[in-house]
Structure formats: C-alpha cells, structure tokens
Amino acid sequence: MRPDSLEEYLGQKHLVGPDGILSKFVASGNLPSIILWGPPGVGKTTLAQLIARHLKKEFYSLSAISSGVKDVREIIERTEKAGLFASTPIVFIDEIHRFSKAQQDALLGAVERGNIILIGATTENPSFEVISALLSRCQVYVLKPLDNEDLLEMVNRAMKQDEMLKLQNIELKETQVLLRLSGGDGRKLLNLFEAAVLSVKERPCVITDEVVMQVAQQIVPIYDKKGEYHYDIISAFIKSIRGSDPNAAVYWLARMLNGGEDILFIARRMVILASEDVGNANPTALVMANSCFQAVNSIGNPEARIILSQTAVYLACSPKSNASYMAIQEAMANAAKTAHLPVPLHLRNAPTRLMKDLDYGKDYMYAHSFEGNFVEQNYLPEDIKGTVFYEPGQNAKEEEFRKYLKKIWESFYPY
C-alpha cells in the first residue's frame, strides 16, 4: 500500500510537490538533517523512506519507544567505521519527542559532524520536545492533515491494491462519515474502512455512512493533555472568551472535557482571564471565576462541566477591559528601570525615634482625616511624579472610575 515514489506520495504538496523544498533537496542530491512535524497518519515515515530511496542512501530506522542510547551509538559507530568515501546514511527516528535529553545528546555529535543525516518524526511541537542544540542543526518542516481528495485517493488505491480488499467486491456508496471520522489521518481512515468492509457480510459490500458509524461507535477525541493540542485548544478557549464568543468558548471547553483535560486547569485559567481580560469592566467576573474554581474542586466530574460552561459563558458575555493588566505591565517595566529611586520621606513608616528625627513620615496626610476621604499628595518617587500607569478602559464601570479620578486628581494626573 505504500507508494513507490515521491510522485505517488499523497498529500504534503507544499513539501514534495513540483516546487516543494524537499523535492528540491532530493533533486539536488543533498539533504540536511530535518524534523518532520505533523499529526499522526499523514505519512512522516513513508516520506522519510521515499527520500532515502530517491537519494540511494542507506536507511536506519529507530523507534523512540523501543530504542535507547545504546542503539543510537551502535548505528553512529557503524556509519563512522564505513570510511571517508561511504555515502552518508539517513537515520530515521520515529517519535523523536519521546527521546530523553541523553538520547538526543547522543545524536548531536554525529549530526554536527555530518556523519549522519537525521530525519526525526514527531507529533509534538519540536520547540518544546527537541533539545535546542539539536533543533538548531535541523530544518523543521510541518506536515498537514490529509485533505478529502487525498483520503479518497487512498481508499481507492486500497480497494485496487490491497490483497484482501480487492477481493471483496466493494461499492463505496457514501464517504462523508468515513472522511469526517478519519480527521485527516490516513492510518485511521484505512483501519476504519477495513473494519467497515469486514462488518458487511453481503456481497457486493456496500459501504454507507451508517455502516461506518456502526463500526466507529464513537469518535475518539484528538487530544493530548501534555502535548500540542493541550496548548492550542486552551489558547483557542481563552481567545474565544476574550473575543466575547460564548459559542466558540463552550465548543473548545467541550473539546477539552471530552479529551480528559484537568478541570482545575480550565477553571484556573478562567480565574486569570477574569482579571486579565474582564477586569474592572465587570468586577463580579473574578468573584464568579473564583467561585467556579472552588465549586469544581469540591464537586468534580461529571457535574463540573455545567459550572465550567456557566462561567465560560458569563465571562464571554461580560464587557472586557485589560486596563489593570496593562497597568501592572507598565508599572513593572518602569519599576525595573527606576528601582534606585527612594521612597519619599512622607510615605515612610517611623517606628523608632531615630527615624522620626530623620523626618520619616513627616508631612504625611492621612486621607481619612479629610473631606471625601481624599487629599492630594504625591505617592510616587519624586522623579516619576504624575506618571499614569492605569488608563481606565472604555466601558461603563471604568468610565465611572475615570470621572472619579479626573475629579479628585484634576491638577495632578491627566485623566
């Protein structure tokens, strides 16, 4: 079933099409060490084998699940003993993200010296899973899920070429569910298709959406709590709430819940968002999010989904302000540059006689002793007096803040 040439390879036209970078490498006869990053079932292993075949390179294949440092070193020693005039072999490491730092270090010297051409395959973001020294010596290429046209071609080839399937007199009547459940994964597609064919006893074997659904039973969610999907989906969730879209928010929430994500992780992120993105535009949002965290912690699954959904919808529908977040960002940046500035004497405590004699606390005006519990005085270091860090957001609640601040600080801060 595997293609015999790059011309027969399905998908990844941006890499192996007429103008693809990997096609150009193969045509030139030279290939740098590369990492193929993409979801399962899109042809990473097949592509590595075809490249080696086209370049007429010796091909060593290791699986990070079953191989260790000893296996890596044995291959490197073998290639180094081959001599100066031997062709540089390709060493393919499947699931390279599962290699430990020590295992990846074992590859580093050989890659750096050019004794091997490394092709690593990973479903995880190499930025997080591959050591920086090795990553800097490799080109990273992203493989995409297979599109419907490629998936259909794969099924048609299987019906014509597979030893078992070509004898089954198959009529592929409907494909919508088959394509949808495969999720761009060629391996999953073929497994599901074969299972559907074997489930039909009559001949001709008519494959319909109903037949495929009966076999599939349920969609296994594509989610990895420690991998790329974990970071991508929580990012989509947070951005949907920030963008005031409750529909997208509950969709991404459902994806995380179906995938078994830690409910406290989700609740914790909503507490942060309530302050960072909703802020004082709706101060109750933080109370709501914090209550959600505590309730979820007390109740657990499966009922926690209801509380998480309620909170996500509430936050998405709340007015938004990142003014407090921007204020602390600006203040911290300024504080880092002005850490040498002393605290004004009138703001210092004076618990000892000596401190009082040095004018600590002198001329401090206690706000509650004045009408309206306010008196204008400088609370910043003298060199940054009058600097505005908090700029109220454009929402009803913070417009009230702005009017209040403008009224009391009229001659001091430019509100």
N, C-alpha and C positions, 0 to 999 in steps of 0.2 A: 504493500500500500504506500510505502514511502516513495517520493519522487526520485527519479534517477539523475536529474539535472536541475540547475537553478531555473531553467526555463519552465519546468514542470511544477516548481515550488509555488504553493498557493499563499497569497497574502504578502504583506510587507513590501509592497511595490516601491515605497519610499526608500527602501534599503537595497532591494535586489531587482528593481525594475531597470529599464534601459539607462536611466540617469541616477540610479541608486548608488550610494557611496560604496557599499560592499561589492556591487557589481564592478565598480571601477577598480577596487583593490584586487579583485580576482583577475580582471583583465590585465592589470599591470604585473601580476605575479608576486606582488608584495602585500603582506597583511600585517598590521600592527597587532599587538595584544588588544583584545576587545572584551567588553562585557555586554551581553545581550540581556536587556531588562524588559520583562513583559509578563503578562498574566499566564496562567497555565494553559497548555494546549494550543499555543499559537505557532509552534514549530521551531523553538530555540535549538533543540538537539538536532533535528533534521537539518536545519540551516548550517550548523557547525560541521556536520558530516559532509554536506554537499560542498562547502567551501574547501574542506580538506581534500575531497576527491578532485575538484577542479584544479587545485593548486598542486596535486600529486604529492601531498605531504603525508608523512607517517602520522597516524592519528591515535592518541592515547585518550581514553575516556575514564574519568573517575567520578564517582558519586560522593558528594559531601556527606551523605548519610552513612555510607559504609566504608569510607576511606579515611585514613589518618595521615599524620606527618610522615610515617614510615613509607607509605605508598607513594606520596609525593616525592620524597627524596630518592626512592628507588628509580622512578621514571627520570628524574633530573640527572642522576648518576649515569643511567643508561644512555641518555642523549649526549652527555658530555664525553662519554667514552667512545661515541661513534666517530669522533675525529673532526678535524677542521673542515673537511670537504663534504661532510654529510649535510643533507638538507635539514633545515631547522624544522623540527616536528611541531605539530599542534597538540597541545594538552587541553582537553576539554574538561571543565569542572562543572558538573551539573549541581544546581542549588548551592552555588558558592557562598551564599549568605549564611549557610549553616557551618561553614568552616570557622574554626576558632581563630583568634589572633595569631597563635603559634603556627597553625596550619597555613594561614595566609602569608605569614613571615617566611615560611619555608619556600614559597613560590617566588618571593620578591627578588632574590639574587639572580635566579635564572632568567626571569623576565627582564631585569635590568641589563644583564649581560647579553641578552638576545639569544640565549641558548635554547629557549622555547618560545613559541607563540601561544600565549594563553587565550583561550576563549572561555569566559565564565558565563554561566546562565543563572539568572536569578529572577524570582518573582517579587523580591523586595527592593526597596529603594537603595541603590548602592551607596548613596551618601551616608546612610546610617549603618550599613551592614558590611561594607568593604573597607579595610584599613586605608587611611589616606595615602600612605606611601605607595600601595599597590594601585589604588584608584588613579593616582596621578600619572601612572605609567600605562594606563589603558584608556582606550576610547570607549565611551558608553553609547550604545545605540538602543533606542526604545522600540520594542515591538508592540503592535496594536492588536486588539482582539480581531478575529477574522470577521469580515462583513458577510452579509447573507449570500452574496454572489459566490464568494469563496467556499462557504459552507455547503451550498447546494452542489457546487462542482465536486466537493469532497465526497458527498453522498453518492453522486452519480458515478464517480470513479470506483467507489467501494462496491456498488452494485455490479459493475463490469469486471472488476479485477480481483476482488476478494474471493478466495476459493470456496468459501461457504455461501456467501451472499449471492453469487452469480448463479447458483443452482436453485434459488428459492422462488423464481418467477414473481418478482416483486412489482407491485404497482404503487408508486408513490403518489397518492391522490391529494394529500394535504401536507403542508410543511410548516405552517405558521407556528404551531406549538413546538415542534422539533427545533426550529431555529431560535425561538424565544428562550426555551429552556437550556439550550447549549451555551447561551451567553457569550458567543464568540470563541468558545473553547472547542477546538476540533476534536480533541480526545473525548470530551464529554458527548459531543454530537454523535460520534461513531459508536460509542458504547450504548447510548440511548437508542440509536437507530437499530443496532444489532439486537438489543433486548426487545424492542418493539416487534421486529421480524420474528424472533423466536417465540413471542407470545401468541402469534396468529397461527392457528392450525390449518385453516383453509388455504387452498391454492386456486387461483393466484392469491398471493399475500398482499392484501390491500392495506396500506398504511395511511391512517387518517389522524387528525388531531386528537380524536377521542381515544384511539389506541395508544398513542404516545402518552397522553395524560394518565391513562390507567397504569401504564408501566412506570411512569415517573413518580406517581404517588404524590410527591410534593417537591417543590423547588428547594434545594439545599442552598441557603443563603451564602453569597460570596462575601465572606467577612473574615478578617484575621485580627483578633484583638490586640496583637502585638506588632502588626505589620502595616503596610502602606494603606490598606483600606481603613484601618483604625484612625490614622491621621487625616486621611482625605474626607472621610464621612463626618467626623466630628467637626472638621473645618466647614463642610457644607452646611451642617446643622447650625453652627454658630452664625455663619454668614446669612443664613436664611432668616434667623430671628432678628439679627441686626438690620436686615433689609425689610423687616415688617411683613414677612410672608409666612403666615401660620400654616398654610398648606404644605409648603416645602419643608417647614420645620418638623411637622409631625411625620412626614414621609421619611426624612433622614433619621428621626427618632425611631421609627418602626424598623428601619434597616439595622440600626444598632441593637435594638432589642431582639430582633429575630436572630442576629448573629451572636447573641450571648454577651454583649458588652456589659461591663460593670456598671450597674445602675447608679452607684455612688459617684463614679467618674462623670457620668452625664449630669447628675444633679450638681456636682461641684462646679462644673463648667458653667452651668446656668447661674450659680451664685456670683461667679466672676463677671459674667456678662451683665447681670442685673446692675452691677455697679459701674462697669466699664462703658456699657453702651446705652443703658437706660438712664442710670444716674439720677440726678435730681429733677429730671423731667417727670419722673414718677417715683418718688422715694419709696413708695409701698412695694415696688418691684423687688427690692433687696429683701424686704421682710418676707415676701411671698416665696422667693427663691430659697432663702434660708430655711423657711418652714418646710418647703419641699424636700430639702436635703435631710432634715431631721425626720420627716414622715417616711420617706423612702427607706432610711436607715432602720426605722422601727418596724415597718410593715414588710418590706422585701417583696420579691416576686410572688405571684404574677400581678398583684394589685398595684404595685409601684408604677406600672405603665400608665395608669389613669392619672396619678398625681403628676408624673413627669409630663404627660400630654397637657394637662391643665396649665401647668406652669409655663411650658413652652409656648402655648397659645397666648397666655396672658402677656408674656414678655414680648412676643412678636407683635401684639396689638397695642403695646404701650408706646407713648411718644418716646423719642430717643434723644439722648444727649451724651456726648463723650467729654463734656466740658471738665468734669472733675478728673477724668483720666488724663486729659491734655494738660491740666493744671499741674498735676504731680510730675508728669514727664518734664514739663518746662522747668518746674521748680528744682527737680533733681539735677537737671543739666546745669542750671545756674548755680546750685549749691556746690556742685563739683568744682566749679571754677572759682567760687568765692568762699571756700572753706576757711580761708585765712582771716576773714572779717570777724571782728569781735562782736559779742552780744552787747548791745547798748547798755550802758550802766543802769539806766532806769528800769530795764527789764530783768535785771539780775536779782536773785534772792540774796538776802543779807542775814543769815542765821547767826553770825558772830559779830562781836564788837568791832573787830578789825575791818571786816567787810563794810560795815556801816560807816566807819571812819574813811574808807576809800570811796564813799559815795555809791556803793552798791544799792540799788533800789531807790535812789534819791529822785524825786520829781515824778515817780510813777503815779499815774492817776487811775484809781480803782473805778472801773466802768459803772459798777452798780451804785456808786455814790452820786451819779449824775442823772439828770432827767433823760428818760428813754433808755437808760442803761447803756449810754454811749458817750464817749468823749474822744475827740480827735487827738490822737498822738501816734508817733511813729513806732511800729513794731518790727521793722526790718533793720538790718545793719545800715548804717548811715550811707554807705557808698551805693546801695541799691534801693534807697528810699523811693517810694512811689512806683515801684515795678509791679506791673499787673501780671499775675500768673493765671488767675481764674477769670475766664471770659464766659459769662453765662450763655447757655445755649438758646437757640431760637424756639422756645416752647413756652406755654402759658406759665408753668411753675417758675421757670428760671427768668422769665420776663419780670415776674414779681421780685425775684432776687435782684435783678438789675436795677429796678426802680428804687428798691430799698438802699442798695449800695450807692447809687448815684445821689440819693438824698443825703445820706449821712457822710459820705466821703467826697462830697462835691468839689472841694478845693484840693483834694489830696490824690485820689485815683481817678483816671479819666474814664469813668463809666458814663 
